[in-house]
Amino acid sequence: MSEHPEVTVAPVQAFEPPYYVAVFTTVSSEEQDGYAETSARMQELVQEVPGFLGMDHAGTPGGLSVTAAYFRDADALTEWRGNAEHREAQKRGRAEWYQSYTLHIAKVERSHAFTRAEATLAPEAG
């Protein structure tokens, strides 16, 4: 039996470089009132930014969270950074939701992907 959940999950596809990635790593504080709603709104809002390519997210039970958001160009990233609603969410995050965070912005120069084809897997030997 597989240890992986039945839910279909996949990383954001590999895009033709160059493009940009913003990697936001947080440690949650105990105060999380309103966080889930604001996070969902930010996920909706970022998708409206021309040049937004996608987002990967992972978290641990201990409160560490990593979000990687991909953007076609620096202008798209700048538009997201300057969005008024996003700026307000950032302020609230620093005041309430995050114990600490880091933000890394990088230009992606190489990108590739792999997906295992289920049909090519050999049956288990018995």
Backbone hydrogen bonds, N-H to C=O, Kabsch-Sander energy under -0.5 kcal/mol:
donor,donor_aa,acceptor,acceptor_aa,energy
9,V,7,V,-0.5
19,Y,108,V,-1.0
20,Y,71,F,-3.4
21,V,106,A,-2.5
22,A,69,A,-2.7
23,V,21,V,-0.6
23,V,104,H,-3.3
24,F,22,A,-0.7
24,F,67,T,-3.3
25,T,23,V,-0.6
25,T,102,T,-2.4
26,T,65,S,-2.8
27,V,100,S,-2.6
28,S,63,G,-1.9
29,S,97,W,-2.8
32,Q,30,E,-0.7
35,Y,32,Q,-2.1
36,A,32,Q,-0.5
38,T,34,G,-2.0
39,S,35,Y,-3.1
40,A,36,A,-2.2
41,R,37,E,-2.1
42,M,38,T,-2.6
43,Q,39,S,-2.1
44,E,40,A,-1.8
45,L,41,R,-2.8
46,V,42,M,-2.7
47,Q,43,Q,-0.9
48,E,45,L,-1.5
49,V,46,V,-1.5
52,F,49,V,-2.3
53,L,70,Y,-3.1
54,G,70,Y,-1.1
56,D,68,A,-2.6
58,A,66,V,-2.3
60,T,64,L,-2.6
63,G,60,T,-1.9
65,S,26,T,-2.4
66,V,58,A,-3.1
67,T,24,F,-2.5
68,A,56,D,-2.7
69,A,22,A,-2.6
69,A,67,T,-0.5
70,Y,54,G,-2.9
71,F,20,Y,-2.8
72,R,51,G,-3.4
77,L,73,D,-1.6
78,T,74,A,-2.5
79,E,75,D,-2.3
80,W,76,A,-2.2
81,R,77,L,-2.4
82,G,78,T,-1.9
83,N,79,E,-0.7
83,N,80,W,-1.0
87,R,83,N,-2.5
88,E,84,A,-1.9
89,A,85,E,-1.9
90,Q,86,H,-2.3
91,K,87,R,-1.9
92,R,88,E,-2.2
93,G,89,A,-2.4
94,R,90,Q,-2.2
95,A,91,K,-2.1
96,E,92,R,-2.7
97,W,92,R,-0.9
98,Y,93,G,-2.5
99,Q,27,V,-3.4
100,S,27,V,-1.4
102,T,25,T,-2.5
104,H,23,V,-2.3
106,A,21,V,-2.5
108,V,19,Y,-3.7
108,V,106,A,-0.6
109,E,107,K,-0.5
118,E,116,R,-0.7
120,T,117,A,-1.6
121,L,118,E,-1.3
